[in-house]
């Protein structure tokens, strides 16, 4: 694994969220620059809609949205990948997401590492990948193991 280059990851917090705040849900917006190779991770109580409203991002739809939630079943990191919106066929887009998901999960875990290091029981939460389509009955959800698996 270990594909993440920390110097290429730019992290910012929204609202009053910080590594010291255990507010739920904890939402992650991850985009990237094809030109520079930089990854941009925003951590907040909501998604960073400003970050994903640009024309290029709306056209490509290659952003990843994730949320750490807590409910009666415990905590889980839900990761949402749009496999039928944007350029390319469903199978092509899904293959790209699958190829890059280890990097995505490393970026989320590394970007919010102070929080996960402090809240170690949350680090064992399962990562549930949602491959989203236009028809919910065609959506696919996979368990990719605990968040701690993606520690750098």
SVG drawing of the C-alpha trace seen along z (x, -y; Angstrom):
<svg xmlns="http://www.w3.org/2000/svg" viewBox="-34 -27 40 33">
<polyline fill="none" stroke="black" stroke-width="0.4" points="0.0,0.0 1.7,-3.2 1.1,-5.1 0.1,-8.3 2.7,-11.1 1.8,-13.2 3.3,-16.3 0.7,-16.1 -2.2,-16.0 -3.8,-19.3 -6.2,-19.1 -8.6,-21.6 -11.3,-21.5 -14.7,-23.2 -17.0,-24.4 -15.8,-23.8 -14.5,-20.4 -10.9,-19.5 -8.9,-16.4 -10.0,-17.1 -13.8,-17.2 -15.7,-13.9 -18.7,-15.3 -20.8,-13.0 -21.3,-12.6 -17.8,-13.4 -17.8,-14.0 -14.9,-13.9 -14.7,-15.5 -11.7,-14.4 -10.8,-15.8 -7.6,-15.9 -5.7,-17.9 -4.7,-16.0 -2.2,-18.7 -0.3,-18.8 -1.2,-15.4 -2.3,-17.1 -5.1,-15.7 -7.5,-18.0 -9.3,-16.7 -11.9,-18.7 -13.2,-17.4 -16.4,-18.8 -19.8,-18.2 -21.1,-18.4 -19.5,-17.9 -17.5,-20.7 -20.0,-21.5 -17.9,-24.5 -15.0,-22.2 -17.1,-20.0 -19.2,-22.6 -16.6,-23.5 -17.3,-22.7 -14.4,-20.2 -15.4,-18.3 -19.1,-18.2 -18.1,-17.0 -15.7,-14.3 -17.6,-13.3 -14.4,-11.6 -14.6,-13.2 -15.1,-10.8 -17.4,-11.6 -17.2,-9.7 -18.8,-9.9 -18.0,-8.4 -21.3,-7.6 -22.5,-6.1 -25.8,-4.3 -27.3,-1.3 -24.9,1.0 -21.9,-1.0 -19.5,-3.2 -18.7,-2.9 -16.9,-4.9 -19.2,-5.0 -17.4,-5.9 -19.4,-7.0 -18.1,-6.6 -20.3,-7.7 -19.7,-5.0 -22.3,-6.1 -22.0,-9.9 -19.2,-11.7 -17.1,-10.6 -16.7,-7.0 -18.7,-3.8 -19.7,-2.3 -17.2,0.5 -14.4,-1.9 -15.2,-4.3 -15.6,-1.5 -12.2,0.0 -10.6,-3.5 -12.3,-3.9 -11.2,-0.4 -7.6,-1.0 -7.5,-4.3 -9.5,-3.4 -6.4,-2.3 -5.0,-5.8 -8.3,-7.5 -8.6,-5.6 -5.0,-6.3 -5.6,-10.0 -8.7,-10.1 -7.0,-8.1 -3.7,-10.1 -5.5,-13.4 -7.5,-12.8 -4.8,-10.8 -4.8,-12.8 -8.5,-12.1 -8.2,-8.4 -5.0,-8.1 -6.9,-9.7 -10.1,-7.7 -8.5,-4.3 -11.8,-2.3 -13.1,-4.3 -10.0,-3.3 -11.4,0.3 -14.7,-0.8 -15.4,0.9 -15.0,-0.9 -18.1,-0.4 -17.6,-1.3 -20.8,-2.4 -20.5,-2.1 -23.4,-4.4 -25.5,-4.2 -28.5,-6.0 -30.8,-3.2 -30.4,-2.3 -31.2,1.4 -27.9,1.5 -25.8,0.0 -23.2,2.2 -21.8,2.0 -18.5,3.7 -16.7,4.0 -13.1,3.1 -12.0,3.9 -11.2,1.6 -10.0,-2.0 -6.8,-1.1 -5.8,1.1 -5.1,-2.2 -2.7,-3.6 0.5,-4.9"/>
</svg>
